[in-house]
Amino acid sequence: MESRTLQLEEQNLKIQQEMLELEKQRFKWQRFSKKRDRELEKLRMENERMKLENERMALELKHKEMGADFN
């Protein structure tokens, strides 16, 4: 009976160790995922900034062309 109890305790320790390793892996993945999400958001914002800058420049050019038409 004691050996069975000992076996169960060892098995329990192994399971706890595996749970800890899985938790470490999950934490690493979350950290990586959040970093990647921040990088993607930064790229999205940069793309939006460039899009707005292009629109501004197009409007400025159109305004200059219209001014040249009146002269």
C-alpha positions as CSV (number, residue, x, y, z in Angstrom):
1,M,0.0,0.0,0.0
2,E,2.8,2.4,0.8
3,S,4.5,1.8,-2.5
4,R,1.2,2.6,-4.3
5,T,0.9,5.8,-2.3
6,L,4.5,6.7,-3.2
7,Q,3.9,6.0,-6.9
8,L,0.8,8.2,-6.8
9,E,2.8,11.0,-5.1
10,E,5.5,10.7,-7.8
11,Q,2.9,10.7,-10.5
12,N,1.3,13.8,-9.0
13,L,4.7,15.6,-8.9
14,K,5.4,14.7,-12.5
15,I,2.0,16.1,-13.5
16,Q,2.6,19.3,-11.5
17,Q,6.0,19.6,-13.2
18,E,4.4,19.2,-16.7
19,M,1.8,21.8,-15.7
20,L,4.5,24.2,-14.8
21,E,6.4,23.7,-18.1
22,L,3.1,24.2,-20.0
23,E,2.5,27.4,-18.1
24,K,6.0,28.6,-18.9
25,Q,5.4,27.9,-22.6
26,R,2.1,29.7,-22.5
27,F,3.6,32.7,-20.9
28,K,6.4,32.8,-23.5
29,W,3.8,32.6,-26.3
30,Q,1.7,35.4,-24.8
31,R,4.8,37.6,-24.5
32,F,5.8,36.9,-28.1
33,S,2.2,37.4,-29.3
34,K,1.8,40.7,-27.6
35,K,5.1,41.9,-29.0
36,R,4.0,40.9,-32.5
37,D,0.6,42.6,-32.0
38,R,2.4,45.8,-31.0
39,E,4.6,45.7,-34.0
40,L,1.6,45.1,-36.3
41,E,-0.3,48.0,-34.8
42,K,2.8,50.2,-35.2
43,L,2.9,49.2,-38.9
44,R,-0.8,49.9,-39.3
45,M,-0.5,53.3,-37.8
46,E,2.5,54.1,-40.1
47,N,0.5,52.9,-43.1
48,E,-2.4,55.1,-42.1
49,R,0.0,58.1,-41.6
50,M,1.5,57.6,-45.1
51,K,-2.0,57.3,-46.6
52,L,-3.1,60.6,-45.0
53,E,0.1,62.2,-46.1
54,N,-0.5,61.0,-49.7
55,E,-4.1,62.4,-49.6
56,R,-2.8,65.7,-48.3
57,M,-0.2,66.0,-51.0
58,A,-2.8,65.1,-53.7
59,L,-5.1,67.8,-52.5
60,E,-2.3,70.3,-52.3
61,L,-1.3,69.4,-55.9
62,K,-4.9,69.7,-57.1
63,H,-5.2,73.1,-55.3
64,K,-2.0,74.3,-57.1
65,E,-3.2,73.0,-60.5
66,M,-6.5,74.9,-60.0
67,G,-4.6,78.0,-59.1
68,A,-2.6,77.7,-62.3
69,D,-5.8,77.3,-64.3
70,F,-7.0,80.7,-63.1
71,N,-3.8,82.5,-64.1
